[in-house]
Amino acid sequence: MKRYALTLLFLLASSLAVTPALAYEHYVIDTKDAHAFITFRIQHLGFSWMEGRFKRFSGRFDYAEANPALNKVEVEIDVASIDTDHAVRDKHLRSERYLDVKRYPKAHFVSTAWTDHGDGTATLTGTFTLRGVSKQIELTVRKMGHGKDPWGGYRRGFEATTTLRLSDYAMRDAPKLGPHSEEIRIWISLEGVRQDSLLD
């Protein structure tokens, strides 16, 4: 009886020890094959739209279908990779008056909370750092899909949107653009390749 009790205690302790590892899937964002994008839109003086993207970034996320509280996202952006299809404008945006890429070459997002709404959407909260300024932001997330790919891997995709204010990130020349250009709309599409999982 004593041996049975000890064995039962050992099995219980073992199951508790592995529970956290069983709780989520780990993904790396597939930027190598251009299956992820970070794009933006901003009004030009209130007369028209200017669109662009960041061509180089990396990131990863953890995802738990049954326990969304464990979901985590981290993304790092090479700010100098900004591309608005206009070389002179891109050079200006990289300058110290805007993104100041020499002093702040990277932007960084780290999630702090994931609120699942149960309808395929979620709110992702986290800290976004740009130009050395860190602000809490919220992104509206929509689940795109998941499953096996043709190469034997497993993928999961999301899209997300948010709106940032230029004045929050101390861009010196932002006021010159006028009130119509204060807000920048971000659209993100991410496809992650699963690296490890004990859920199968």
N, C-alpha and C positions, 0 to 999 in steps of 0.2 A: 504494500500500500504506500509506503514511504517512497519507494522507487517510482511508483506511478505518479505520485504527487510532484516529485522533483522533475520528472519528464514532462509533465503537463506545464509546470512553471517555466521550464526551459523553452518549450514550444511557444508559449505565450510571449515570452520575452523576445524570442527570435522574430515572431510576427510583428511585434511592435517596432522592432529595430528596422525592418525592411519596409514598413508602411510608407515613410516619406519618399523612398526611392521609387515606389510603385505608383506615386500619385500624379506624375506628369510625364509629358513627352518633351524632348529637347530638340529644337530646330535651329539651323543656321540659315539666314536669309540668302537666297540665291541671286546674288548680284553678278556672278561670273558670266552667266548666260542671259543676262538682261531680262530676268523674270521679276524684277522689282524696280519701282520708280518712286522718286520724290519730286513732285512738280508743284508749281505755284502760279497764282494769278494775282495781279495787282493793277489797280486802275492807274492810267497815265494822265494825271492832272484832271481826272474826271471826264476826259474826252474819249478814251478808248481803253482796251485791256492790253497789258503786257504779260506774256507768259514765259516761263522758264523752268529749269529743273536743275538738280544737283546730280552730276554724272557719276560721282564716286562716293560711296558710303558702304557701311558694313553693319551687321547686327545679328542678333539672335533672340529667340524667345522660347519660353517654356509654356506649355499649354496643357491644361487638365480639364477635360470635358466634364467630369463629375464634380470637380472642386475648383471653380473659377477663381477662388481667392488665391490659388497658387500660381495663376498666370502672371508671367513677367515678360517685359520687353526691354531691350537695350539696343540703341542705334547710335552710331557715330558717323558724322557727315564731314567729308572733306569740303570745307566751305569754298575753297578756291576753285572747285569744279563747277561753280555756277555757270550756267549756259542759257542765255536768252536769245541766241542766234544773232548776236550783234557784238562783235569783238570790242569795239570802243566802249560800248555801254558796260560790257562785262568787266573790262579793266577798271572802269569808274566804280562799279559796285564792289570790286575787291579792295578798293582804296580805304584809307583810314576813316574817311568820312561816312562810309557805310559798313561793310562787313569787316574791314581791317584784318585781312587774312594773314598778314605778316605777324601780328601780335596774337591773333586768335585763329589759328588754322583749322580748328575742329569745332563743330557743334555737337552736342551730346544730349540724348534723351534717355532717361532711366525711369521706368514706370514705378508707381507707388501703390496703385490700386486698379482693379478691374471689376467693373460692375456689369454683370450679365443681365440683360433684360428679358431673356427667354424667348425672343422672337427672331433670333439670328443677328441681333445687334448688341452692342455693349458700349459702355463708356470707359475709356482708358485714361487714367489720371497719372501724371508724372512730372518730373522736373526736366525742363528744357533749358540748356545753357547755350547762349550765343553771345559772342563778343564779351565773354567773361561775366555776363549777367545771367543769373539763374531765376527762372520763373516757373510756377506751377501752371500747367496747361491741361486741358481736357480734349480728347479726341473722340469723335463718334466713329465707332468701328462696326463694320459689317462683315460677317463671315462669308467667304466666297465658296469654299469647298475643300475637300480633302480626300485622299485616297492614294493608291499605288500608281506610280508613273511607269512609262514603258521601259525604263532602265533598271527596274528592280528596287527602286527606292520608294519612299512614302513622302507625300507632300501635303502641305496645308497652306491655304491662302486667305488673306484678309485685305480689305481696303479701309482707309481711314481718312477723315477730314477734320480740319481744325482751322481756326482763324487766329492770326497773331497780329499784334500791334507794333509797328516799327518803333514808336516812341518808348516802348517798354525795354528796348535793347540799346538805348543810347546811341542811335545813329545820328551823327551830327547834322547831316543835311536833310534828314527826313522831313522837317517842317517845310522846306522849300517845295516839296512835292504837293503840298496842299492837303486839306482834310480828306479829300476823296481817295488819296493814296496812303492813308494811315493804316488801313487794314490789308493784310496779305492772306489770301486763302490758300491753304495747303491741301493737296490731294496725294495720298500715298497708296501704293499697291505693293503688297509684300507677299512673296511666295517662299515658304521655308521648306528645307529638305531635312527630314527627321534624321537625327544623329544617333540617338539611343532611346530605348523605351523598354520597360518591363511590363507593358500593358498588354502585349500580344498573347 
